[in-house]
Amino acid sequence: MRPSRWTALGVLATSMLMTVLDGSIVTVAMPAMQADLGFTPVGLSWIVNAYLIAFGALLLLSGRLGDLLGRKRVFLAGTGLFTAASLLAGAATSPGVLIAARFLQGVGSAMASAVSLGILVTLFTEPRERAKAFAAFAFTGAAGASIGQVLGGLLTDALTWNWIFFINLPIGAAALLVALPALPADRGLGLRAGADALGALLVTGGLMTGIYAVVKIEKYGAGSAHTLGLGALALVLLAGFLVRQATAAQPLMPLRILRSRAVAGANLVQMLTVAALFSFQILVALYLQKVLGYGAAETGLAMLPAAVVIGAVSLGLSARLITRFGERNVLLTGLALLVGVLGLLTRTPVHASYAVDLLPVMLLAAGFGLALPALTALGMSGAGEEDAGLASGLFNTTQQIGMAVGVAVLSTLAAARTEALTSAGRPTAEALTGGYHLAFAVGTGLLVAAFAAAFLVLRTGRPARRALTMGA
């Protein structure tokens, strides 16, 4: 066993933590940014949107570039770009500079995140050790959001909003220094093995257009000409990409990757699960602040038990359970617990007691610690050396699509329900709670659909560990 493998895991997990922290930490500090830089209400949303569009649109392309150019090179370049863009964001003195920096952060995050799982697959080939590595990596992503909310509140209150970006500088620099010797060197297949410029333009344009359409649903409405027109354009571009990949001599994304039942099923289940769990990560925080009157730091601390149980289960139990019972069974158990999480949230009262109404929800969040490592293992189960970056990029792409859809659909439904209840004369707190209840109910339905998809599509037992081949 090479000790550097676990050091490499630490580097990759740190990069993931930095990315996840950046996403959740920004939301807490947005009011301070608006007051300091003079953002308009519409412009303020682009602090998040610029990052999401760049990140989500470039994951698939970045993953394949890792296979072609070398995953270590792409990871180092992405981490370096993210760190430099964080410096630019922290020093921003105008809305335009901050939005441009956030876009560059998204590009850097896409490059680093897209190849991380591909590197792990090549480092950890023994099933039990791979399960442990995936569990640690998944915990970093799941717990990072809760940590980000606490850290964002503390940094913004104690210092200024600039420090939520400056904090990335020492972390990014340390990650680069450790990654240089720790990550395995790989030459890649070379651009000639997949230099499909047209395919790259089609998939990047399609994903960017689609994510933009989704994040603007709250402004224009799901049935508007703006949303439907851009959605149709995105589908045409992505359909063109699939046709191109089926006919190109050297495709950017060999379609053999979708022939794996485990890979295709895991990506579908993940999209549904992530869309549903937006209502836990974001709407619970809004409920705590807008209905129960919690502050930013207090909200993060209230959600900290969820991070603790996720960590305890994912790091302490999930690998052993996956090895003994298989990814599918562990995934189904985790999804069942998460259905309970959102189901309980549909019953939270306006004047809730944290110990009685919310703490049980936080403890049931242990389902994250079971579902996410199992999903990660399934999503990467068919990836061979030549496709590890692509499988990693695909898995991260479906995660971002699910997140974008969850943000747009559930927040729109909650807002519409709240407005209807307010118009009917209900008090503000009661109207807000009613809106959140609807979003939690829809999220519960998405999780039930994810459970059904996992039960019906994924095979019983452990997925095959062999690499994908053209005849798979």
N, C-alpha and C positions, 0 to 999 in steps of 0.2 A: 504494500500500500504506500503510495506517495503522500506524505503529509501535506504537500502543496494543494492537493485536491480540496481539502477542507478549508484551506486559506482562500482558494479560488471561490468556494461557495460563500465564504464571508464577504468577499469583494462583490460578488454578484448580488447577494442579499442586501448589501449596503447600497448598491446602485438602485435596486428596486425600492428600498426604503426611502431614498432621496426623492425618487420620482413620485411615490405615493404621498409622502409628506408634502411635497410641493403642491399637489392637487388639493389636499384638504386644508393646508395651512393658509392658502390664498383666500379661501372663502371667508375665513374669520376676519381677515385684515382688509377686505374690500371697502367697507365704509370709511376707514382711515385713508385709504388711497384716493377715494373720491373727494374727500374734503381737502386733501393736500394738493392733488394734481388737477382738480377741477374737471373730473370726468362728468359727462352727462349720464343720465340713467341708462340710455341705450348704449353709450360707449363703455360703460362699466362692465357690461356683460362680455365684452370682447377680451377682458383680462382672462376669463376662463375659455371663451370660444376660440381665441387664436391658438391657445395651447392644444385644445382638444382636436381641432381640425388638423393641425400639423401632425400631432401624435398619431391619431387614428388613421390618417390617410397614408402615412409612410411606413407603418409597421410591416406590412406584407413585403413591400419592396426592400426595406432594410434587412429583413430576415433572409431574403434570397441573396442580397448582396453579400451578406455574411458567408453564405455557402460559396459564393463565387470569388470573393476577394480575401476571405479569411475572417472568421468570426472575431478573433482577438482584435484585429485591426479596426473593424467596425465598432466594436465595443469601446475601444480606447478613443476613437474619433468622436463617438457620440457622447461619452462621458466628458471629454474635453470641451466639446461645444456646449453642453448643458451647463458646465461650470462657468465658462466664459459668459454665456448668456445670463446666468444668475447675477454676475457682477454688473452687467449692463442694466438688468432689471432693478437691482438695488440702488443704482446710481441714477435712475431715470428721473428727469425733471419735467416731463411732459407726457400726456396720455399716449401720443404716437410712439415715443421711444419705448415705453413700457409694453405696449401691445406688440411691437416688433420683437422685443426681447422675449416675450412670452411665446411668440411663434418659433423663434430659434430654440428656446427651451424644449418645445414640443418636438422639433426635428432631432435634437440631441437625445431626448428621452426615447424616441422611436428607435433610433439606431442602437442604443445600449440595451433597451428592453427586448427588442426583437430577437437578439442573438443569445440572450442569457440562458434560456431554457435549452437551446441547442448546444451550448457549451456544457451545461450540466449533463445532458444525455451522453456526450462523448467522454466525460470524466467519470461518471458513475454508471457502470454497466451491470453490476450485480444487483438483482432486484431489491433486496432489503436495504442496501446502501442508497440506491436510487430513491426508494420510498422515503428514507430519512432526509435526503437532500431536497426532494420536492416538498416535504412537509415544512422544512425550515424556510424554504423560499416562499411557499404559500402563506405561511404565518406572517412573514415580513409584509406582504401586501395587505393582508386582512387587518393586521394590528396597526399598520402605519397610519391608516385614516383616523383612528381614535387618538393616536399619539399626536398627529398633526393638529387636531382640534385643540388639544391641551396646549401644545407648544405655540400654536398661532396666537392663542389668547394671551399667554404669558409674555411672548416677545412683543406683541403689539401694545400691551398695557405697560410693560416695564421699559421698553425702548421705543422704537418706531417701526412702522410697517417695513421699512427698508431691510431690517434685519431678518425678515423671513426669507429673503433671497441671499443675503450675505452669509447666512449660516451654511449655505451649500458650498461655499468656497473651501473651507478646510476639509469638509467631508469629501468633496470631489477631488481635491488635490491628493488626499490620503488614498482614495480609491485608485487613482491613476498610478501612484507610486508602488502600491502593493500589487496591482494588476499586472504590471510589466513583467515581474518574475514569476508570478503565481499562475497566470492563465496560460494554457497550452498554446504553443505556436502552431498555426495551421496555415498552409499556403492557399487553400481554397481551390476550387475547380478551374478558375480562370473565367474571365468574362465571355470567352467564346462558347462556354458551356451553357450560357443563358443570356446572351446579350440581345435581349428582345426589347428594343427601345420603344416600339409601338405598344407592346404589352404593358411596359412600365407606365407610359403615358395614359393608357386606358384605365388601368387599375387605380393609379393615383388620382386621376381626374374623377373617376367614378366614386371612389371613397370620399374624396374631399367634397364633392358636390352633395353626396348623400348625407354626410355628417353635418354639413352646413344647413341643409334643408331641415334636418331633425332638430338641431339646436335652436332654430328660429321658429319652431312650431308654436312656442308660447306667445310669440309676437303676432304671427300671421294666422294661426289656426291650422288644424290638421287638414281641413277640407278646402283651404284657400288655393287660388291659382298658383301662388308663389310656391307653396309646399308641394302640391301635386305636380307642377311643371318641373321643378328641380328634382323631385323624386323620380319622375319618369326619365329624365335625362340621366340620372345616376344609374338607373336600371339598364338603360340602353348601353351606357359605357361599360358597365360590368358584364353585361351579356356579350358585348363585343370582345371584351377581354377573354372570356371563357372560350369563345369561338376561336380567337387568335391562339390561345394556348393549345387547343386541340389540333391546330393545323400547322403551327410554327415548327420549323426544323429544330430550333433550340429554344424551347419555351422558357419564359421567366418562371412560371409555376407549373411544373409537370403535373398533369391532372391525376396521375397515379396516387398522389397523396390523399385524394378524396375517396379512393376505393377502399381504404381501411374503414371498416365499420366502427371500430373504436374511435378513430380520429374524427370522422364525420359526426358520429353521435355525441362525442364529448364536446365538440364545438357548438353543436345545437343546444345541448343541455346548458352549457356555460352561458350562451347568449340569453336564454330565458332566465337563468338564475341571477345573473348580474343585473338584468333589467329589473327584476323584482327587488333585489336587495338595495337598490338605490333608495327605496322607501325607508329602509332601516338606517342606512348611513347618514342620509341628509334630512329626511322628513322627521325622524325622531329628534334630531338636533333642533330643528325649527319648532317642533312641538314643545320641547323643553324651554326654549327661549321665549317664544311668542305666546304660549298658553300658560306655562308654569312660571315664567318670569326669571329663568336662570340666566346668569351671565355667560360670557364666552368660555372662560376658564372653568366655571362651575359645570357647564354643559359637557366639556371634555372629560372632567372628572366623573361625572355621572355615567358616562359611557365607558369608562375605564374597566369596569368588571367584565365587559364583553371582550375587550382585548386580552385580559388576563386568562379567561377561560378558553379563548381561541388559542392562545399560546400554549396553555397546559395540554390541550387535546391534540393540537397539531404536532407539537414537538415531543410530547410524552407518550401519546397513544396511537396516532394515526398510522405511523409506519408499521408498527407491530400488527395492528388490525388489518391493514392492507395486505401484509405478507401472509397472514393466516386466513383471511376470509375473501380476499380479492377486492379490486378497486370498485367493481360494480356494487357489491353489497355494502361497502363502507359509504359509497356515494349515496345510495338510497337511504341509508340511516341518517346521514347528514341532512339530506333534503327533507326528510320527515320532521326532523327537529326544527328546521328553518320554517316549514309550514306552520309549526306551532308558534314560532316567534311572531310572524306577521298576523297569524290568527288571533293571538292575544292582544296585539296592538289595535285591532279593530274594536276592542272593548274598553280602551283606556278612557277614563272620564275626564271632564274638564278640570276638576279639582282632584288630581291624582295624588296618591301617596307613593313615593318612590319605592319604599320597601315592599309594599303590597302589589302595586300595579306595574312597576317598571323593573325592579331587580330580577324577578323571575324571567322576564324577557331577555335581560342581559345574560343570564346564566344559560338559557337555551341557545344563545348565540354560539355555544360550543359546536353546533352543527356546521358552522363555517370551518372549524378546525378539522372536521371529517370530510366535508364535501370538496373543499378546494384542493387539498393534496391529491385526493382520488381523481378529481377532474383533470388536474395537471398531468398525472401519470397516464391517464387514458388518452389525453390529447397528444402526448408525445410518444405513445406506445409503439407506433409503427414507424418512427423516424429513424432512418439509417444515417450514416455519416454524411452522405451527399445531400440529404434533405433536412438535416436537423435544424438549420437556421430557418428554412421555409416553414417547417411545422411549428417552430417557436413563433415566427411572425404571424402565421395564420391564427394560432391560439390567442395571441395578444390582440389581434385585429378583431376577432369575434367578441372578445371581452370589451373592447372599446365601443363597438357597435351596440352591444347590449347596454352598456352604461349610458350612451347617448340617447338611445331609445327610452330607457327608463327615466332619465332626467326629463326628456321632453313630454312623454305621455303621462307619467304619474304626476309631475308637477302641474301640468295643464289641467288634468282631471281634478286635482286637489283645489287649484285656484278657481275653477269653474263652479265646483260644489260650494266652496266658501262664499263666492259671490252670490250664488242663488240663495243660500241661507241668510246672508246679510240682507239681501233685498226683501226677504220674507220677515225681517224684523228680529232675527236672532241676535243675541249679543256677540261681540267680536270673538271672544274666546270660544264660545260654543260653535260659531260658524267655522272658525279655523279647525277645531277638533273634528267637525263633521267632514271637512275637506280631507283631512289627513286619514280619517277612517276609510273613506272611499279609496284613496290611494293604497292603503294597507290591504284592503280587500282585493283590489285588482292585483297587487303584488302576490297575495296568497294564491290567486288563480294561476299566475305565471309559474309559481313554484310547483303547484300541482301538475301543470303541463310539463315542467321539467322532470318531475318524478316519473310521469307516464312515459316520456320520451326515453329516459334512462332505463326504465323497466322493459320497454318494448324493443328499443333499438340496440342497446348494448348487450353483448353476449354474457351469459352466466359464466362466472369464474374469472380467472385472470386472463387478460389479453395476451395475445402472442407477442413475444419480444423480438421477433425477427424484423429485419429491415424491410421496407417497402421495395417491391420490385415492379418492373413493368407489367408483370402478369399477375400481380397481387389482386 
